[in-house]
Amino acid sequence: MQKIFSSKSGWFFLLIGLILVNILASFWPLRFDLTSENRYTLSKPVKKMLGNIHDEVRIDIYLQGNLKSGLRKLKNSTEALLQEFNDYAHGNIKYRFVDPVAGGDDSARMKILDSLSRMGIQPMTQVAQAKKGEEQSQRIVIPAAMVKYKDRVFPVDLLKGVQRSREGQPPEQLYVNAETLLEYKFANAIDKLVKDTLPAVGYLMGNGEPLDFRVYGLIQHLRENYRFGMVQLDSIPVIPNRLNALIMVKPSLKFSDDEKLKLDQYVMHGGSLICMIDNLYAEPDSLQMSREVIAYDRGLNLDDLLFHYGVRINQDLVEDMQNASINLIVGSQGGKPQFQLLPWPYYPLLDGSTFNPISKNLDPVFSRFANSIDTVKAAGIEKTILLQSSPNARTISTPAMITLESTKTAGDPKEFNRSDIPVAVLLEGKFSSLYANRISPGMKDSLDRFYQQPFLRKGEKTARVIVCADADVAMNELSERGPLPLGFNKDINYTFANMDFLENCLDYCVNPSGILEARSKDFTLRLLDPEKTEDDKTFWQFVNIVCPLLVIFLCGVIFQFIRKRKYSVR
């Protein structure tokens, strides 16, 4: 080693070696992720997707300017992630940080903000810390990005659907949770833009399913992101196998055996079925008009099919102390009605389970008059809870009278003693047919010959069935200006993660082993103990300031000592 550093040729070869290492590193990036949660390691499906990009993807990130620590850390994490994306995409990911509202007048800024709002991106107001004697300043921050590929654009809201900080957690936890979803959000946006062929998704019709403003948000999402079409169950012989997924939203009419057979065989042939079901009649509109309503069974005749697949929707209602308030008239003043937000346990805010990427790291989902679900034995079928109640919930049997007068008396917390009541369940596996021993020879012959589709007693492919015992999860409200965003509660002016949940369900069904896997990551916020930090502040200041100076001084002394011994005249 000493010979290398003492010769000119040694330094030359060392320099050449360093240059070669840097050149090789530019072609084959290598880094080691030593975090316990693999924070800095991309999932395999994401790497594969990035490796297949052959045209330029441009990304504008709106996190620019003087940001608070949480957003600044989110910006740094975004930059590091996109740099790694670019490495795996062979340099086809071009990104920049911009402030879209900087430098313009108020009118221009309002136009930009309105345009972003129509795309589902909501700005936030950042209040700057003021010095003594100065006024606080406010600044609009847009925690979002715009992904562009050829002539297509996909917006990415960095905070949308992110699990909010819970009680007892620091506010910074929100941005840590946002970091957790960065990989998935950007990968999902790029994947949707670069795909040549979109998956096919059908919307089931024929049994009273709504097709009005109530499903505006869902239908719009399906039209923008999938090959979308209506499936009229009562008028088609079989459900086409080319459909990657079929979604059923709030049926209100009884299903015949013939219609259930079509659904059954679609699942047997490997189709994915998403069922958003209101098993009971209990409508918020009726409650607002009469201030009371009786919740009773709709008689959909789907119980035997779902039970055979592995779930049972119970004849009950979930009440939860974690709920969305309801705006009610509580009196009048000066001839004007006085409104007040009151807790409404029939509007539970459902938590996502951590056992599946569909619901992991998900903000609460808003529901209305939800039923509980039990899982039952079904050979070869894996069951995963997706949505569930809080630890402080209960169920009431139906038929039951629901009245707004119950808001005047707060429920006894001791009565809300059930925890994690399932409301949405994922079923996966090779299902067996409900009609394996029921189908008539004539119907089987019709399926085999006339409809050119063989009757299957057992599924040959893995299929997925998602059952949610509340159709209102997939439905939006209406305002004077038109349909509101899916999950938006106008009483409390907040958007819950309903759309994110539905998007994840659809993505999982059409591409179960895809980039949705990136949602499974866990980021841990490791904060310092404030009290211990204050107590040890002086010591660590000494270590960080004085110790480096002492090391430099000692190195200088040692160097001088060696130099004197080496070059002194004897």
N, C-alpha and C positions, 0 to 999 in steps of 0.2 A: 504493500500500500504506500509506504514511504517513497519507494522508487517511482511510482506513478506520479505522485504529486511533485517530486523533485526534478522531473524531466519534462521538456517541452512536448515531446511526442506523447507522453502520458496524458497531459492536459488536452492535447488535440483529439486523441481517441475517446477521452471522456466526453468532450463536447459533441463529437460525432454520435456517440451512444445516446446522449440526452436528446439530440435532434431526432434520431430514429425512434426513440420511445414516444416522443410527442406526435410524430407522424402516424405511428401505429395506433396511438390512443385516439386520434381523430377519426380513424376508420373503424376501430373496434373499441368503443367506449367501455371502460371497466371501472366499476366502483363497488365497494362492499357496504352492504346495509347491515349495521350492527344493532339496529333497534329491535326490541322484542316483538313489536307488532308489524315488522317489515314495512315501515312507513314509506320508505324510499324505493320500494321494489314494485314495478309494474306487474299486473296480472298477465298471465300467458295469453288470454284472448285479446287483450289490448295490444300487446306486443305484435301479435299476428296481424291484427287489423292495421296497425301503423306500418308494418312492413309491406303491405299491399297497396299503399298509397303511391300513385305515380304522377299526380299533378299537385300543384301548389295549393295549400290550404292557408288562408290568411285569417288571423285572429286579432281583433281589437279588444283590449281589456281596458275597462273604464276606471280602473283603480289608479288614479294619478293625482299628484298634488300633495298637500299637507294632510296626511292621514293619521288617525289615532293608532295606538300601538297594535290593537287587534287587527284592524284592516291593513296596517302596514305589514304585519306578519303574514296575513292572507295573501297580500300582493307578492311578497318574497316567495312564498310557497308555490303560488301560481307560476311565477317566472321559472323556478327550478323545475317544476313539473313539465312545462311546455318545452323547456330546453331538452329534457330527457325524451319527450315526445319527438322532438326534431331529430335527435340522434337515431331513434329507431325508424323514423320515417324518411331516412336518407336525405335530410335537409329540406323536406317539402313542407314543414310547418314554419310559417312566417308569422311572428307575433310582435305586437307593439303595445305600449301603454299610452292611452290618450285620455284627455278630459273633454268629453263632447260638449259641455256647456261653458267651457272657458273662452273668454274673449268676445262673446256675443252679447247683444242687448237682451232685455227681459223678454221681448217678443220672440226672439230667436230661440232663447232657452226654453220657453214654454212650448214652442213647436216641437223641439227635440224631445222634451220630456213627455209630451202627449203621444208622439210617435212611438217612443219606447214603451209607454204604458199600454198602447194597443197591442204590442208584441208580448205583453205579460211581464215586463220588467218594471219594477217599482223602485223609485229612488228612496233614499233615506237622508235624514237631516243629521249632520254631525255638529255638535256644540263644542266649540273650542274652549279650553280652559283659559279663563281670563286672569291677568295679573291684578294685583291689588290696585284699586282705583280705576280699572278699566272695565268696559262693558264686555259681556260675553258675545262672541261672534258665531254665526251659524253658516254652515256651508252644505250645499247639496252634494251627496256622494252617491254614485251609482255602482253598487257592487255587482257588476255584470260584465258580460263579454259578448261579442258578436263574431260568430264563426262563419266564414265565407268560403265557398267552393264553387268555382266557375260562376254561374249566374244565380246560385242559391245561397240563402242566408239562414242561419239557425241561431236564435238568441239563447244565451246561457245566463240564468240568474244564479249567482254564486251562493245566495242565502235562501233561495226558495226551497221549501220542503225540508230545510235543515232542522234537526232536533234542537229545540230551544233549551236554554239553560234552565235546569230544574231548581226547585227550592233547595237551598244549601250549596248550590254550585256557584262558582264565580261567574261574572258576566263574560269573561274571556272564553268560557266553555263553548259559547255559540260559534266563535270563529274557529275553534279547534274542530268542532263538528263539521263546519263548512270545509275545512281542509280535508277531512275524511272523504268527502264526496267529490273533491276536485277531479280526481282521475276519472271517475265514472261520468261526471257531467260533461267534461270535454271529450272523452272518448265516445260517449253516446251521441253527442252532436256531430262529431266527425263521421262516425259510422253511418248515421242517417243521411248525411250529405253525399257521401261517396258511393253508397250502394246503387248498383245499376237497377236492381229489381226490388221493389218493396214487398214485404209480406202481405198476404191477403187476410182481411178480417171482416167477418160478417156480423150484422146487427139483426138479432132475431125479432121477427114480427109475426103477428097472427093470434096472439093471446092477450091483447090489450096493452101491449108495451107502448109507452109514450113516444111520440115523435114530434114534440113541440119544444118550446123554450126551455122546459125542464131538463132536457138532455142536450141543450145547445153546446155546452162546453165539451162534452164527450164526443158528440158527432163531429164537431169542428176538429178536434184532435185526431179522430180516426181518418177524416178526409185528408188532413195535411200530412199524416205520417204513414199511412198504409194504403194498399189497394182496398178500397172500402165498398161494400154493397149491402143491400137489404136482403134478408133471407126470410121469405114468406113461408113459415113452417106449415101452414094449413093448405098450401097449394102446390108444394113441390113433392115429388116422390121420395127423394133422398137428399140429404145435405151433402153438397159437393165436398169431396176429400181434398180438393185444391185449397180450401180455406184453412189457413194456419191456425186460426182461432175464431171462436164464435162467442159473442157476448149477449147475455140475456139480462135486460134491465126492467125490473118492476112489472112482471106479468100480473094481470088482474083477472084473467079468465081461466077456467078449468082446462087442463091439458088432457086430451084423449089418449088412449093407449096407442093409437097409430102415431100421434105426434111424439109421444115418449119413446116409441120404438125408433123413430128417426134420430132423435137425440142420442139414444143408446148406441145405435150402430155408428154414428159419427165418432163417438168416443172409442168404440171398439176398433175402428180403423185408424186410430192414433190422433184424432182431432183434439184440440184443447178447448175446453168449455169454461166460460166465466159466468157465474150465476149471481146476479145482484137481486135478491128476493126479499120482498115484504110479505112474510107469511101471514101477518095480521093486518086487518083493516084498521088503521089509526093515522088519519091525515091531519097535518098541522092546519090546513085551511079550514077544515070542519071545526077544529078546536077554537080557532080565532072567531068564528061566526057564532057558535053556540056556547062557548066557554066550557063545554064538556063533550066528551065523546066516549063511546064504548068500543074498546079494542076487542075484535073477534076474528076468528079464522076466515081467511079468504076462500079456502077450499080449492087450492091450485092443483091438487092431486099429483104432487111431485114427491111426496114423502117416501113412497116405496122405492123410487129410482135413486134418490139421494141416500137413503138408508142402505141400499144394496152397495152403493159405492163407498160408504164408510162414514157418513155424517147424518145427524138428525137435528133439524131445526125445531126447537122447543116452542110450545105454546105459552110463551111468557114474554115479559118485557124487562129489559135491563135498566135499572136505576143506578146512577153513579154520582158520587159526591164530586168527582172531577167532571164538570159539565159546562156547557155553554149557556149563558144566561139568556132569558127571554124578556123582551121589552113589553111591559104591560101598563095599561092605564090604572093608576092607583088613586086617582081623584081628579079634581078640577080646580082651577084658580083663574078668576076673572073670566069665566066661561070657556076657558081653554083646558083641554085634557092634560093631565100631568102624567108623564111616563116615568117608569123606573125599571132598571135592569134587576131582575130577580133570578136566583139560581133555579134551574129547571132540570131535575135529575133524569128526565126522559130524553134529554139531549146529551148523551155521554160523549166525552172526548176520548176516543179509543187510542190506546198505545200500540205501537208496532212491536212485534216480537223480534228478538235478536237472533233467531234460529234460521232465518232465510233472508237473502239479499233483497227480496221484495219489500220487506217491512223494517229491515235493520236501519238504524240511524235516521228514522223517520219522525217528523214532527207529528203531533196528535192529529187524528182524523175525526172530522165532525160527523156525527150521526144523529138520527132522529127516530125514536121508537124502535130501537134495535132489539132483536131476539137473541137468546143465547143458543149456542151450538154444542152438541155432544158428539164426540167421535165414537164410532162403533166398530166392531171387528169386521174387517174385510181382508181376505187372504191376499197377500202380495202387494198391498197398498200402503204407501208411506204417508203419514198424516203430519202436517206441520201447522201450528197455530200462526196466523198472520196478524190478526187484530184482536185485542182483548181489552177488558175493562181495567180500571185502576185497581189498586189494592183495597179500595173502600167502595164496594158496590154490593148490589143485591138484585134478585129477580122477584117479580110478582106474577102470579098465575093469571091466566086469562080464560074467559072473558073478564074484563075489568073496566071500571069506570075511571076515566082520566078527566080531571077537572083542574082548571086554572086556579081555583081557590086554594089548592094545595100549596101554592107558592107562598101563601101568607104564613104558613107554619113550617119552620125549618125542621128537616128530618133529624131523627136521633142518630148521631154517628155510630152508636153501638149496634144499630140495626143494619148498617151497611158493612157487614162482616164477611162478605165473600170477596175473594181476590182473583184477579186475572180470569174473568169469565170470557170464554172464547166467543167471538162474533164473526170471524172470518177464518176459514181453514183451507189449506192447500192439500189436495190429494194427488199422488203421483204413483204410477205403476201400470201394469197390464191388467185392466179391469175385466171382470167377467160380466156377461150380459144378464140383465134382469129378465130377459125373455128367452133365456137358454132352454127352459122347459115349458114355456108358455106359448111360443109361436105356433100358429097353425100351419099344417103342410101347405095350404094354399098361399098363405102370405110368404112363406119361405120360398116357394116356387116362383112367386112374383118377383121377389128380390133377386133371386139367382138368375132368372131369364129375362124378364121384361125390363127391369131396372139395371141390368148388367152390373150388379153389385152383390157379391155373396154374403149371406147372413153369417156373422161371426158369433159363436158362443163365448169366445174369449178373445180379448185383444191380442193382436200379434205385435203391436208396437206400444211403447210407453206413451201413455196419454196423461194429460193434466186437467184436473177439474178444480176450480176455485169457487168456493161457496161463501158468500157474504150475506149474513142474515139481516141486512138493512140496505134496501135499494136506494135510499136517500143519500148514501155515500157517493153515488154516481150521478147525482142530480143537483142542479144549481137553482138559485133563487132568482127572482125577477124584481127589477127596480123600475122607476118611471122612465129611465133612459134605455131599458132593455135588459137582457139576461146578464146576470152578474157572473164573475169568474167562478168556476167550480171550486167549492170549499170555502167561498167567501161568506162570512156571516155579517150581514148588514147591521145587526143589533149591536155588535161589539167592534165592527169595522176591522175585521181580521180575516186573513185567508189561511185556512188550515190545509193540511197536506193531502186532501182528497184526490186531486189530480195526479200528484206524484205517486200515490198508491195505485191508482188505475193504470198509469203509464208503466209502472214497474210490473204489474200483473200482466199486461199485454206483452211487454218486452220478454218476460220470463217464458210466456207461453209460446211465442213465435221463435225465440232463440234461447232455450233454457241453459245452454252451456256457454253463453256469450259474455259480453262485456259487463252484464249486470253483476257478475262476480266481483267486480271492483267495489261494489257497495258494501262488501263484507268486512272491509278493513276497520280496525279499531285504532284510534289515536288517543293517547293518554296525556292529559294536561298535568304536568308535574310542576306545581307551584311551590315556592319557598314559604316556609313558615314565617309570617311577618314578625312575630315576637322573637323568635330565635335569630332572625336576620338582624333585627335592631340590636339585640344583645351582643352579637358577634361582629357587628359592623366594623368596629375599630380594628379588630384582629385581621379581618380579611382585606381591609384597606392597606394595612401594613404589608400583608403577604403580596398583594398585587402591585404595590407601588415601590416599597422599599426593597423587597427581596430581589426583583429583577436588577435594580441598581447595584446591590451587593454582589450579585453574580457577575455582572459586567466588570465591577471593580476587581473582584478576585481573579477573573480571567486575565485582566490587564496586568495584575501583579505577577501572576504565574508566567505570562508571556514574557514580561520584562526579565524575570528571574532566569528563565530558560535562555533568553537572548544574551544576557550578560555572561552566563556560564559558557555559552557556545562561542562567543566572539571576544571574550576577555583575553588580554595578553598575559601570558604566564612567564 
